[in-house]
């Protein structure tokens, strides 16, 4: 197994900090807010690849789990992970892996379209996991959870994914990561 070098640790810490900053940009819309967290996770994955992005995302989640106010609305604590919106947060690591793998493996003219597709898939996964946890925690129907947690957010999250793919690919090329 490949070990993390000092450079890897530094870029992971920086991207975890970027995710923390992105989460501060929140538009309250009731129980579920619109936030730039998804953008932060996706751009991290595009820039860093799956291993470093998964590590950075795990650091971000751990910071929030221990109580630092890094989740949307400047909230933190383990209750955020087990509450009605925790499914969104739990999805961040699979999102980082899916998008990061695409960023690592894709090449040539198909590179950007593959990364965009991975970002769209990850955005849909995030909203689906958010809806699933909401359904169980709130003890509601799948239709209600879908209507509250998936449908209103999936297009906006895909737009964040599109931005992350374009910006992240340029940054990765510049940084030669």
C-alpha positions as CSV (number, residue, x, y, z in Angstrom):
1,X,0.0,0.0,0.0
2,X,1.3,3.4,-1.0
3,X,2.2,5.7,2.0
4,X,1.2,9.3,2.1
5,X,4.1,11.7,1.6
6,X,4.4,15.1,3.3
7,X,3.0,16.7,0.2
8,X,-0.1,14.4,0.3
9,X,-0.7,15.3,3.9
10,X,-0.5,19.0,3.2
11,X,-2.8,19.0,0.2
12,X,-5.3,16.8,2.2
13,X,-5.3,19.3,5.0
14,X,-5.7,22.2,2.6
15,X,-8.7,20.5,0.9
16,X,-10.3,19.6,4.2
17,X,-10.0,23.3,5.0
18,X,-11.6,24.2,1.7
19,X,-14.5,21.9,2.5
20,X,-14.9,23.6,5.9
21,X,-15.0,27.0,4.1
22,X,-17.5,25.8,1.5
23,X,-19.8,24.5,4.2
24,X,-20.1,28.0,5.6
25,X,-21.8,29.2,2.5
26,X,-25.3,28.1,3.3
27,X,-28.8,29.2,2.3
28,X,-31.3,28.0,4.9
29,X,-34.4,26.5,3.2
30,X,-35.9,24.7,6.2
31,X,-34.5,21.5,7.7
32,X,-32.3,21.0,4.6
33,X,-30.1,23.9,3.5
34,X,-28.5,24.7,0.2
35,X,-24.7,24.6,0.8
36,X,-21.5,24.5,-1.1
37,X,-20.3,21.4,0.7
38,X,-21.0,19.2,-2.3
39,X,-18.9,21.5,-4.4
40,X,-16.1,21.3,-1.9
41,X,-16.1,17.5,-1.9
42,X,-16.3,17.2,-5.6
43,X,-13.5,19.7,-6.4
44,X,-11.4,18.0,-3.8
45,X,-11.9,14.7,-5.6
46,X,-11.2,16.1,-9.1
47,X,-8.0,17.8,-7.9
48,X,-6.6,15.2,-5.5
49,X,-7.8,11.9,-6.9
50,X,-9.6,9.2,-4.8
51,X,-7.1,8.4,-2.1
52,X,-6.2,11.9,-1.0
53,X,-9.8,13.2,-1.5
54,X,-11.2,10.4,0.6
55,X,-8.6,11.2,3.3
56,X,-9.4,14.9,3.2
57,X,-13.1,14.2,3.3
58,X,-12.7,11.9,6.3
59,X,-10.8,14.6,8.1
60,X,-13.6,17.1,7.4
61,X,-16.2,14.6,8.7
62,X,-14.2,13.8,11.8
63,X,-13.7,17.6,12.5
64,X,-17.5,18.0,12.4
65,X,-18.2,14.8,14.4
66,X,-16.0,15.9,17.3
67,X,-18.0,19.2,17.5
68,X,-16.2,21.7,15.4
69,X,-18.8,23.9,13.5
70,X,-17.8,22.8,10.0
71,X,-21.1,21.4,8.8
72,X,-23.8,23.6,7.1
73,X,-25.1,26.4,9.2
74,X,-21.9,26.4,11.3
75,X,-23.0,23.3,13.2
76,X,-21.0,20.3,14.4
77,X,-21.3,17.2,16.6
78,X,-22.0,13.5,16.1
79,X,-25.8,14.3,16.2
80,X,-25.4,15.9,12.8
81,X,-24.3,12.5,11.4
82,X,-27.2,10.6,13.0
83,X,-29.9,13.3,12.4
84,X,-32.2,13.7,9.5
85,X,-29.6,15.4,7.2
86,X,-26.7,13.1,8.2
87,X,-27.1,11.0,5.0
88,X,-25.8,13.8,3.0
89,X,-22.6,14.0,5.1
90,X,-22.1,10.2,5.0
91,X,-22.2,10.3,1.2
92,X,-19.2,12.6,1.0
93,X,-16.6,9.8,1.2
94,X,-18.2,7.6,-1.6
95,X,-18.6,10.8,-3.6
96,X,-14.8,11.5,-3.2
97,X,-14.0,7.9,-4.2
98,X,-16.2,7.8,-7.3
99,X,-15.2,11.2,-8.6
100,X,-11.6,10.8,-7.6
101,X,-11.3,7.5,-9.4
102,X,-12.7,9.1,-12.5
103,X,-10.2,11.9,-12.2
104,X,-7.3,9.5,-11.7
105,X,-8.2,7.0,-14.5
106,X,-9.7,9.1,-17.2
107,X,-7.4,10.4,-20.0
108,X,-7.4,11.9,-23.4
109,X,-10.4,13.7,-25.0
110,X,-12.9,11.7,-22.9
111,X,-11.3,12.9,-19.6
112,X,-13.5,15.9,-18.9
113,X,-16.8,14.2,-19.9
114,X,-16.0,11.2,-17.7
115,X,-15.2,13.5,-14.7
116,X,-18.5,15.4,-15.3
117,X,-20.4,12.1,-15.4
118,X,-18.8,11.0,-12.2
119,X,-19.7,14.4,-10.6
120,X,-23.3,14.0,-11.7
121,X,-23.4,10.4,-10.3
122,X,-21.9,11.6,-7.0
123,X,-24.3,14.4,-6.7
124,X,-27.3,12.1,-7.2
125,X,-25.8,9.6,-4.7
126,X,-25.5,12.4,-2.2
127,X,-29.1,13.4,-2.5
128,X,-30.2,9.8,-2.5
129,X,-28.3,9.0,0.7
130,X,-29.7,12.2,2.2
131,X,-33.2,11.1,1.3
132,X,-32.7,7.6,2.6
133,X,-31.5,8.7,6.1
134,X,-34.2,11.4,6.2
135,X,-36.8,8.7,5.5
136,X,-35.6,6.5,8.4
137,X,-34.9,9.2,11.0
138,X,-38.1,11.1,10.3
139,X,-40.1,7.9,9.8
140,X,-41.7,9.1,6.6
141,X,-42.6,7.6,3.3
142,X,-40.0,7.2,0.5
143,X,-42.1,9.6,-1.7
144,X,-42.0,12.3,1.0
145,X,-38.3,11.8,1.5
146,X,-37.7,12.0,-2.2
147,X,-39.8,15.1,-2.6
148,X,-38.0,16.8,0.4
149,X,-34.4,15.7,0.0
150,X,-33.7,14.6,-3.6
151,X,-35.9,16.4,-6.2
152,X,-35.3,20.0,-5.0
153,X,-31.5,19.6,-4.8
154,X,-30.3,17.2,-7.5
155,X,-30.1,19.7,-10.4
156,X,-28.4,22.3,-8.3
157,X,-25.9,19.7,-7.0
158,X,-25.2,18.6,-10.6
159,X,-24.5,22.2,-11.5
160,X,-22.0,22.3,-8.6
161,X,-20.5,19.1,-10.0
162,X,-20.2,20.7,-13.4
163,X,-18.4,23.7,-11.9
164,X,-16.1,21.4,-9.8
165,X,-15.2,19.3,-12.9
166,X,-14.2,22.3,-15.0
167,X,-12.4,24.2,-12.2
168,X,-10.9,21.1,-10.6
169,X,-9.5,19.7,-13.9
170,X,-7.8,23.0,-14.6
171,X,-6.3,23.2,-11.1
172,X,-5.1,19.6,-11.2
173,X,-3.4,20.3,-14.5
174,X,-1.7,23.4,-13.1
175,X,-0.6,21.6,-9.9
176,X,0.4,18.5,-11.7
177,X,-1.2,16.2,-9.2
